[in-house]
Amino acid sequence: MTNLKIAPSILSADFTRLGDDVREVLDGGADYIHVDVMDGLFVPNITIGVPVVKSLRKVFPSAFLDVHLMIEKPGRYVDAFADAGADLLTIHVEADEPQNITEALAAIRARGVKPCLSLKPKTPAALALPWLEMLDMLLVMTVEPGFGGQSFMADQLPKIRELRSMIDLAGLSCDIEVDGGIAPDTAPLVIEAGANVLVAGSSVFGKTDRAAAMNALRG
């Protein structure tokens, strides 16, 4: 797939040498840097926030920062993450009331940031339909959000196909990103189903040769 993009997730990086790890994957051909923001409410874990995005933007001015907000009522933080330098902001359809999701996506677009909507594994594809025309990307979680290193859920492949079909039928150019358990054996499955942006954590940062690891995902 020519427009295939690899988005290494810094959740699996070594935080004592985060700048070096990010530079290494960017030099090795990473298209995006995926930043997992968790609030301990929407998901059971707490990770990082605005200061880390701001620092990454300062050190890597041309990197594409793909910021995944796994937080309750994400509309509250659109301006803060836009100011920090996010290029794309993902919010979860399950994280607020529908009208607030609409407002948050519109606010993301108004700030010149690309809007993305994410679906947890148990959330049906059809739930994304009302917002399709507002999106630059849809994110399908292929693990339960909240922790790195989980096993890929193959039962999400039909959902990816359904979303790709919905996007194509509507004549939209919306990317589909997948996050969770992406490795050389699962990447071809999600690509075949219609995804074109792959989030990879341990399968990139867990390897000594990061460039080779990303090439393995590209197939």
C-alpha positions in Angstrom: 0.0 0.0 0.0 1.6 3.2 -1.2 0.1 5.5 1.4 1.0 3.2 4.3 2.2 5.1 7.4 4.0 3.8 10.5 3.4 5.5 13.8 5.7 4.2 16.6 4.1 4.7 20.0 6.3 6.4 22.5 4.5 4.5 25.3 7.0 1.7 24.5 10.0 4.0 24.3 12.6 4.4 27.1 11.4 7.6 28.9 14.9 8.1 30.3 16.1 8.6 26.7 12.9 9.7 25.0 14.5 12.2 22.7 17.1 9.7 21.4 14.5 7.0 20.9 12.2 9.4 18.9 15.1 10.6 16.8 16.1 7.1 16.0 12.6 6.1 14.7 12.3 9.3 12.8 15.7 8.7 11.2 14.6 5.1 10.5 11.6 6.2 8.5 8.7 6.7 11.0 5.9 8.7 9.4 4.2 9.8 12.7 5.1 9.8 16.3 2.1 8.4 18.3 1.6 9.9 21.8 -0.8 8.0 24.1 -2.4 10.3 26.7 -4.3 8.5 29.4 -6.1 10.1 32.4 -6.7 7.2 34.8 -10.5 7.7 34.3 -11.4 6.8 30.7 -8.8 4.1 30.9 -7.3 2.6 34.1 -3.7 3.9 33.4 -2.1 7.3 33.6 0.6 8.2 31.2 1.7 11.7 29.9 0.2 15.0 28.8 0.7 18.4 27.4 4.3 19.0 28.6 5.7 16.0 26.7 3.9 17.0 23.5 5.3 20.5 23.9 8.8 19.1 24.4 8.6 16.8 21.4 7.5 19.7 19.2 10.3 21.9 20.4 13.0 19.3 19.7 11.4 17.8 16.6 9.8 20.8 14.8 8.9 18.9 11.6 7.8 15.6 13.2 4.1 14.7 12.7 2.7 14.3 16.3 -0.3 11.9 16.3 -1.8 12.5 19.8 -4.3 9.9 21.1 -6.4 11.3 23.9 -7.7 8.4 26.0 -9.4 10.9 28.4 -12.9 11.7 29.6 -14.5 14.8 28.0 -11.6 15.4 25.6 -13.0 18.7 24.4 -11.6 20.4 27.5 -8.1 19.8 26.3 -8.3 20.6 22.6 -6.7 24.0 22.9 -4.0 22.9 25.3 -2.8 20.1 22.9 -3.2 22.3 19.8 -1.0 24.9 21.5 1.5 22.3 22.5 2.0 21.3 18.8 -0.2 18.3 18.1 -0.7 17.7 14.3 -3.6 15.3 14.8 -5.8 14.8 17.8 -7.8 11.6 18.4 -10.7 11.5 20.7 -12.9 8.6 21.7 -16.5 8.3 20.7 -17.2 6.7 24.1 -15.6 9.6 26.0 -18.5 12.1 26.0 -22.0 12.8 24.9 -22.5 12.9 21.1 -23.1 16.7 20.9 -19.8 17.2 22.8 -17.9 14.9 20.5 -19.2 16.9 17.6 -18.1 20.2 19.2 -14.7 18.7 20.1 -14.1 17.5 16.5 -15.1 20.9 15.2 -12.8 22.6 17.7 -9.9 20.4 16.6 -10.4 21.3 12.9 -10.8 25.1 13.8 -7.4 25.0 15.4 -5.8 23.7 12.2 -5.3 20.2 13.7 -6.5 17.0 12.0 -9.4 15.4 13.8 -9.6 11.6 14.4 -12.2 9.5 16.1 -11.4 6.3 17.9 -13.5 3.2 18.6 -12.8 0.7 21.4 -13.1 -3.0 20.5 -16.7 -3.4 21.7 -17.9 -0.2 19.9 -19.6 -1.0 16.6 -18.4 0.6 13.4 -21.8 2.2 12.7 -21.4 4.4 15.7 -18.8 6.5 13.7 -21.2 7.2 10.9 -22.5 10.6 12.1 -19.0 12.0 12.2 -17.4 10.5 9.1 -17.4 13.7 7.1 -15.7 15.6 9.9 -12.7 13.3 10.1 -9.2 13.0 8.6 -8.8 9.6 10.3 -10.6 6.8 12.2 -8.7 4.8 14.8 -9.7 1.2 15.4 -8.4 -0.2 18.7 -7.3 -3.8 18.2 -6.7 -4.1 22.0 -8.6 -2.7 25.0 -7.1 0.8 25.5 -5.1 1.6 28.6 -2.0 -0.6 28.5 0.8 -1.4 26.0 1.9 -4.9 25.1 -1.5 -6.6 24.7 -2.3 -9.3 22.1 -3.9 -8.3 18.8 -7.7 -8.9 18.6 -8.4 -10.5 15.2 -12.1 -10.1 15.8 -11.7 -6.4 14.9 -10.8 -7.1 11.3 -14.4 -7.1 10.1 -14.9 -3.7 11.8 -11.9 -2.3 9.8 -13.4 -3.7 6.6 -16.8 -2.2 7.4 -15.4 1.2 8.2 -13.3 1.2 5.0 -16.4 0.3 3.0 -18.4 3.1 4.7 -15.6 5.6 3.9 -15.3 4.5 0.3 -19.1 4.5 -0.2 -19.3 8.1 1.1 -16.5 9.1 -1.3 -14.3 10.3 1.6 -10.5 10.2 1.9 -10.4 9.3 5.6 -7.4 7.2 6.8 -7.9 4.2 9.0 -5.4 3.8 11.8 -5.1 0.6 14.0 -3.5 0.5 17.4 -2.8 -2.6 19.5 -0.7 -5.7 18.9 0.6 -4.6 15.5 3.6 -6.7 14.5 5.0 -8.2 11.3 2.4 -11.1 11.5 -0.6 -8.9 12.2 0.2 -5.8 10.0 -0.7 -7.6 6.7 -4.1 -8.6 8.2 -5.1 -5.0 9.0 -3.7 -3.6 5.7 -5.7 -6.2 3.8 -8.8 -5.2 5.8 -8.3 -1.5 4.7 -6.1 0.2 7.3 -3.2 2.4 6.2 -1.8 3.9 9.4 -0.2 1.4 11.8 0.6 2.2 15.4 3.4 0.0 16.8 4.9 0.1 20.2 7.0 -2.8 21.4 7.4 -4.2 17.9 9.4 -1.1 17.0 10.9 0.3 20.3 11.5 -3.2 21.6 13.9 -3.9 18.7 17.5 -2.9 18.5 17.3 -2.0 14.8 14.2 0.3 14.7 14.5 0.9 10.9 14.4 -2.8 10.2 11.5 -3.3 12.5 9.4 -0.6 10.7 10.4 -2.1 7.3 9.2 -5.5 8.6 5.8 -3.9 9.3 5.7 -2.4 5.8 6.2 -5.9 4.5 
